[in-house]
């Protein structure tokens, strides 16, 4: 069971019983529009990047894939895929 702890536009952050965080884009199905991260600040950072379509200069492969999963903007996702291929 998880509990919502944050909301930024259509992005919601939940904390699980295990203490990890789930970021979900409510404009996508849960199966294809969520990701898991270990801390709250990372979850908030992902929502900020996705809301403003910011392509970060340095981000781990896992977090790039997480951004792709929660994004609905195809142009933004294309930029993230290009960055992912460059790693």
Secondary structure, DSSP 8 states (H G I E B T S, - for coil): -EEEEEEETTEEEEEETTS-EEEEETTS-TTTSEEEESSHHHHHHHHHHHHHT---SS--HHHHHHHHHH---HHHHHHHHHHHHT-
